Amino acid sequence: MSDIAQPRIAAPTPPDRRTVLRTGGVAAAAVAGAAALTVVDVRPAHAVAVREDPFALGVASGDPLPTAVVLWTRLVRDPFSAASMGDADVEVRWEVAMDRTFRTVVRRGTALARRRYAHSVHVDVTGLSPATDYWYRFRAASYVSPAGRTRTTPAAGSRPARVRFAVASCQNLQQGYWPAYTALAAEDLDLVLHLGDYIYETDPKSSLPGRRHTTPRMPGLNQLRTLGDYRARHAQYKLDPALQAAHAAAPWIAVWDDHDVENNYADLVDEVGDTGARHQSRSVFATQRAAGYQAYWEHLPLRPRPSFGTPAYRVYRGADFGTLLRLTVLDTRQYRTDQPGGYTHDLGPESAGRRSTTGTLTGAAQERWLTGRLATSAATWNVVAQQTMMARTRWPASLGTLDLPFLSSLDQWDGYAAQRARLLRRIVSDGVANPVVLSADVHSTWFNDLVVDPDDPHARVVASELVAPAISSRFVGEPEVRRTLRSLNPWTRYFDGARHGYLLMDVDRDRWLVRARTVDSVTSRTSPVRTTAAFAVALGSPGIVRA
């Protein structure tokens, strides 16, 4: 039986009159009592008290198609203990309606919240209409979840006039609050695209009230190791009301990056520089990675599901918005070769990436899939969404410890220069229309022109790259990068390492408009959002210009 529930559809009946749209404040309260000597209390200092309402983690939808969407929730009593819901699977009822008051319910069914998946629920609702807004909710026993809004994608072959979506990433809970998600929830979006670092794996350490991480099974390693570790950390992030609001406002397509398991890992290779208890063999790390992948699936509205018991999980996938936009989402962690050189923090000489002629960020199978999707696309815009910056980026030498004129981040595409050149050449040779690359990971906003040979000052621009800022994760080195930007990175058209937020995309048949939507501060739960940069790509002209 599929672990994504196939809905059992019942005929529509009038819903009850109970109010189900609820605001999502999560009350903070300290947990009293000390843990026994042999038990690690995973709860952070601000842990909420045990709740009877099982919907404390909210609701979400994702992976929309023209006639289907995945609905998600997870039942909890104690958010920090998956065992608190007991050993039995729990039947959950769900409803999808045309209106936020649920007067016109169009789909209804039941699904099991299974104990083995931490009582998470993934319902693949089918039979919906293309390009349509819906509202959904869940029921368990006498409890009703908050309601969420979702939207299906346009029908295949249709010609939508516009698509509007946001790109978010890098939400380190310990480094800031998330007013950016409060603002994102107020945008009228077809989609939220999340490009990784949904959680961070680091030990509890934060000066911000209520933002200390859960305690892992092995504190002191600055890592999560067990399925229980990852589940508790995901639940902690999900308790944030701003994140819950962003999930309830629009469907998401999400894909992981490194911190969703461990910083800068590559395939089954542990982080460079790990020694002693921090270092793991490939076989041991495979178990940790499988735990991270399972917890990621358990807490996000994903259609593809893990092969439980193995470390593998295919999350690269695509979505089409009629003939307007083809979205291709990559996984650049699970299949990559190790970063070249073994340099601390993977900061090293540019030559290391150039010498890595067999290095790959995607693996051969995913690369073939990617180039095939691009070559056969009839869409006006062709989008490659992935995790790390693709443009050649030279970093000031002052950010590292090597005696070099500048540094390269070998964790980015600069560490895999041969594959980057190969991909950009294929985009040219296959005549891919209006290619745009979406990236994240670096906790800063970059708008870049992409060229096959960045050493040629007259090189033809092949594509535009839009790099999303972090929701809250800190960027180090903003003054140094800004001071050397023009000399080291002439293909960069815009950079901002000081602000946090997200990218807002308005795409039509004539141009791609991107706006950096940033907040004034992440040291407060509330902060105004403003547009601090607006750039555009014109149809048929891949260079990015100010709008």
VENRAWO-V577402 format. One record per run of one state. SS is the DSSP state (2 for helix, 1 for strand, 0 for the rest). FROM is the first residue (numbers start at 1). LEN is the number of residues. If there is no record, write none. Layout:
SS;FROM;LEN
SS;FROM;LEN
This chain:
0;1;4
1;5;2
0;7;52
1;59;4
0;63;6
1;69;6
0;75;7
2;82;4
0;86;4
1;90;8
0;98;7
1;105;10
2;115;3
0;118;2
1;120;6
0;126;7
1;133;8
0;141;2
1;143;2
0;145;3
1;148;4
0;152;10
1;162;7
0;169;4
2;173;3
0;176;3
2;179;7
0;186;5
1;191;4
0;195;32
2;227;12
0;239;2
2;241;9
0;250;2
1;252;3
0;255;3
2;258;3
0;261;5
1;266;1
0;267;2
1;269;1
0;270;6
2;276;3
0;279;3
2;282;17
0;299;18
1;317;5
0;322;3
1;325;5
0;330;10
2;340;3
0;343;1
2;344;3
1;347;2
0;349;1
2;350;6
0;356;8
2;364;12
0;376;5
1;381;5
0;386;8
1;394;3
2;397;3
0;400;6
1;406;4
0;410;3
2;413;17
0;430;5
1;435;5
0;440;5
1;445;7
0;452;9
1;461;7
0;468;10
2;478;11
0;489;3
1;492;5
0;497;3
1;500;9
0;509;2
1;511;9
0;520;9
1;529;10
0;539;2
1;541;6
0;547;1
